[in-house]
């Protein structure tokens, strides 16, 4: 069984290499959604940064993009909607925690039109968006999220989702190893209820936090 120290070291390395990143729920103008947000959930989307090459492959081969999704537990009391986009040589997984009222609003607005995910290239202003339109999984995710819409956040949620992102990264990398070189990336969506916690976690895991 993997030790906590070993796991923290591996997550830290994945963060340093940019294989695990953070994503945000943002409004139409690209500003992070806040608690008690007043803008319309119909305009919200998930925003995340990715390597330039991923965007280039995605844009040049839009018809070859494969999408897969699942709902999985990262702890006994925290589930995520996992959405994977795959193009030649790349696979990107986004993990949306199914907790809190913000996610409920986002999913309610997305069950009929689809969930918008926007990828921003690391360099330059290039951005592209993809729609996740699996209504079955969106409705399943909404049902789970509604059960936890009034959750009291106690502080471990961001770490649980980050560990879940590493688990997805590790398992998918191993599963795709026999299919030739595939760059696997994972993004953990940070919620308005925990905004700032992911950055603190990153500094802590990378030994940059002052004690």
N, C-alpha and C positions, 0 to 999 in steps of 0.2 A: 504494500500500500504506500502511495506517495506521501512523503512528509509535507507538512505545511510550509516548511522552509524551502524545500525543493520546488513546490508549486509556486510560491511567491517569486522565487528566482526565475522560473520559466516564464511566468506572466510578465515580470519586469523586462526580460529579454525580448519578449514579443512586443511590448510597448516601445522599447528602444528601437527595434527594427521596423516599427510601423505596421506590424501585422495585426495588432489589435488597436482600434481607435475608438473614439467616442462620437456619438451622434446626438443631435438635439431635435426636439419638436419645435418648429418655428412657424411664424405667421407669414402672410403673403409677402412682406417686406424683408423677410429673413431674420427677424428678431426672435430670440428665444422666448417661448411661451412662459408666462409667469403664473404663479398661483392666482386663482380667481380671474383668469384672463377674460377679457370682454370681447375680443375679436371673434369672428365666426369660425367655428371648427371646420367649416367647409373649405376654408382657405389655408388650413394648416398642412404641413408636410414634414417629413423627416429629412434632416440635412446632415451630410457627413463629407469629410475630405477623404480622397482616395488618390493613389498614384496616378500620374498622367497617363501611363500606359494602359491602365484599366479603362479610363474614359475613352482613349483612342480605339481600343479594341471594341468597346461597347458601341461607339458611334459608327464604326466602319462595318460592323456585322450585326445590325439590329435584329435581323430575321433569325439569327442563329442563337439568340439569347435563350437560355433555359432557366425556368423559374421553379423553385421548389419551396415548400413551406411545411412547418410542423409546429405543434404546441408542446413544449416540454418543460419539465420542472427543473429549476436550478437549485432549489432547496425544497423541502417538503411543503413550504407555504408560499413559495414564489414561482410562478410560471412565466414563460416568455413566449411570444410569437417569434419564431425564427424564420426569416425570409432569405433565401439564397438566390443570387443571380449568377449565372455561369456563362461565360463566353470562352472562346478558345484561349487556353493558357491561364485563365483567371476564374476564381470563384469568390464572391463576396457575400458574407452572411451578416444580416442585421438582426439584433436581438432587441425586441420591444418588450419591456416588463409589463405584465398585465396587472397593474396596480394603480390605484388612484383615480380621481374623477377626470383628470386631464386626458388620460388614455381612453376612458369610457367615451368622452366627448369626441375624441379623434376617431375611434372605431365606429361610433354611431354614424358619423358623417361619411365614413369610408365604405360602409357595407353596400351602398348602392352605386357609388362612383369609383371605388377603388382607393387604395392607399398610395399616396404620392411619396416617392423617395427620390431625393435629389443628390447627385454626386458632384462634388466640386474637386477639380484637379488641384493637386498640391501647388503647381506653378501656373501662374497666369490666371485669367478670369474664366477659363473654360468650365462650363457646368452642363450637366445633362440630367434629365429626370426620367424615371421609370415608374410605371404604375403596377402595383400589385393588386390584381383583381379577383383573387380566389375568394368568392363570396362565402363559400362553405367554411374555410378557415377563418375568415374575418368575423363571421358570425359566432363561430366557436370561441374565438379570442374575446369577442365582446361579452359573451356569456361568462367566461372566466373573470374578465376584468370587472364586470358588474358585481360579482361576488365580493370583490376586494376594493370597491370604489371608495369605501369609507375607511380604508386602512390607516392605522396610526403608524407612521414611519418611525422606526426605532434605530435607524443608522446603519444596519448591515445590508440593506437592499442593494446599494451600488456595488459593494464588494461581491455579493452573490451573483449579480448579473455579469460582472467582470470575470469572475471564475467561470461562469457559464459560457461566456464568449471564448475564453481560452479552451474550454472543453470542446466547443464546436470547431475551433481552429485546429486543435490537435486531432480530433477524430476524423474530420474531413480531409486533412492533409494525409493521414495514413490511408484512408479509403481511396484516395485519388492517386496514390503513389504508383500504382500499377498501370495508370493510364498516361504516363509520360509526365513531363514537368507541368505542374499547375500551381500558380501562386494563389494561396488561400488567405483571405483577409476576413476579419470579424470586427463588427462595430457594436458597442453596447450603448443603447439609447439612455441618456440621463433624463430623468423626469424633473419637472419644475419643483416638485416637493423635495428634491435632493440636490438642486442645482449647486454646483461648485464642489460637490463631494467627489466626483470622478477625478477632477484635477488634483485634489488633495491626495487621493489614493495613488495617483500616478507619481506624485512627488515622493510619497511615502515609500512606495515599492521601489523607486529608483534611488532611494537614500538621500533625498534632497530636503526632507522635512526637518526643521529645527526642533530639537527636544529641549 
